[in-house]
Amino acid sequence: MKDLDWSNLSFGYIPTDYNVRCYYRNGKWGEIEINSDEYLKLHMAATCLHYGQEAFEGLKAYRCPDGKVRIFRIDENAERLQRTCRGIMMPEVPTQLFKEMVTKTIRLNQEYIPTYESGATLYIRPLLLGTSAQVGVHPANEYLFIVFVTPVGPYFKGGFATNPYVIVRDYDRSAPLGTGMYKVGGNYAASLKANALAHEKGYACEFYLDAKEKKYMDECGAANFFGIKNNTYITPRSSSILPSITNKSLMQLAEDYRMKVEQRQIPEEELETFEEAGACGTAAVISPISYIDDLDTQKRYTFSKDGNPGPISTKLYNHLRNIQYGVEPDVHGWTTVIIE
Ligand SMILES: *Cc1c(COP(=O)(O)O)cnc(C)c1O
C-alpha cells in the first residue's frame, strides 16, 4: 500500500497510477485501454466542451475489516448512466463494459485504497464525453468513456454529526422537464452560485424547492432529501431530482424495518412535522440535518433539538455502512467483492 496519510484526506483529488479508457467510434465501443496519463487530448470543438454532452457517475470501493475490497450496487450506477445517456443523446455504455472498466481501474490502483481504520475510501469516477468536433448543436458521433479513481477522506471526521441547511429561492438547480434526473455536469454548473451563497452564510448545503411552484422540497445540491415521522420514511417524488442509489437503499432498509415508505411531494410546511431529516448520497451515506432555514419567510425547521442525529437516521446510517463494509449480512445482494 502507498505510504499516504489516509486520515488527512479531503474530498479532493490525489493522482493514482492508472485510468481506463474506451472510445466509441463508427457506432461501436472499442477495446479497453489502460493509460497512465492524467490528461486528455481533446478537440477544441468537442461537444462536451460547448454543449454539455458530459455525464458522470460516482461510487466507492471500501477496504473492509475482513481484508476484502467491496463496491456497492454497481449495476445501479451502470443503469443510471444508461438513463443519462438516453437523456442527452449519448450512446449507452453497456453494463458489462461499465463493470469491467470499474473493476480494472480499482485493481490497477489497489495500493491507493485507504485502510479500513482511516475511514477513507477510494472514490470511483466514471466519465462520458462527447468528443467529436462540431460547432452546430447536435450530438457527437464519437465519445470517450473514462474511469479514474482517487482516495477520499471520511465525510464525518469527528463522527456522524448534524449540519444546518438553507432553502434557496433565488436559484433553481434544474427544471421539471429539464435534466435534473440525469447525472450531468450542467446541473452542477447551475448549482455553484447557490452553493457558494449557502457556504458563505455558514450552512452545509443549499436546498432547492421545485422550480415550477416553489412549494415542494426537491433536493440539496448533490444529495437527496428524506424526512422521518410516525415510523414513516418520506422522500420527494419529483421529475427534477437525481434518483440517488443511497436513497433507494435506505428506502429498502426502512421497509425491512417494517416502517412505512412514502415517495411523494413534500410541501415545505410539512418540514415542521418531521422528527428527523437527512440528506443522503454516496459521499456521506446520510448527512443528518439539524435545521433548515428559509431566509425569505424567516422560518427555521428544527429536526434535532440537542444537535445529535436522530435514532432512525443513526440506525439506517450504521446499517448501510455495515453492509458496504461486509460487517452485516448483505441480504439484498448489494455488494460485489472486487479484491479477495
Ligand atoms: C449523485 C447525486 C446524488 C446522490 O446519488 P447516490 O447514488 O446516492 O450517490 C444526489 N443528488 C445529485 C444531484 C447527485 O448528482
The ligand as a Tripos MOL2 file, in Angstrom:
@<TRIPOS>MOLECULE
LIG
   15    15     1     0     0
SMALL
NO_CHARGES

@<TRIPOS>ATOM
      1 C1        -25.0310   11.7430   -7.3470 C.3       1 LIG1
      2 C2        -26.1210   12.5930   -6.8180 C.ar      1 LIG1
      3 C3        -26.8950   12.2210   -5.6890 C.ar      1 LIG1
      4 C4        -26.5940   11.0050   -4.8560 C.3       1 LIG1
      5 O1        -26.7410    9.8020   -5.5190 O.3       1 LIG1
      6 P1        -26.0780    8.4620   -4.9350 P.3       1 LIG1
      7 O2        -26.3070    7.4660   -5.9830 O.co2     1 LIG1
      8 O3        -26.7700    8.1450   -3.6730 O.co2     1 LIG1
      9 O4        -24.6320    8.7860   -4.6970 O.co2     1 LIG1
     10 C5        -27.9510   13.0390   -5.3280 C.ar      1 LIG1
     11 N1        -28.2330   14.1800   -5.9860 N.ar      1 LIG1
     12 C6        -27.4990   14.5880   -7.0540 C.ar      1 LIG1
     13 C7        -27.8530   15.8510   -7.7250 C.3       1 LIG1
     14 C8        -26.4320   13.8030   -7.4940 C.ar      1 LIG1
     15 O5        -25.7040   14.2120   -8.5350 O.3       1 LIG1
@<TRIPOS>BOND
     1     1     2 1
     2     2     3 ar
     3     2    14 ar
     4     3     4 1
     5     3    10 ar
     6     4     5 1
     7     5     6 1
     8     6     7 2
     9     6     8 1
    10     6     9 1
    11    10    11 ar
    12    11    12 ar
    13    12    13 1
    14    12    14 ar
    15    14    15 1
@<TRIPOS>SUBSTRUCTURE
     1 LIG1         1 GROUP 0 **** ****
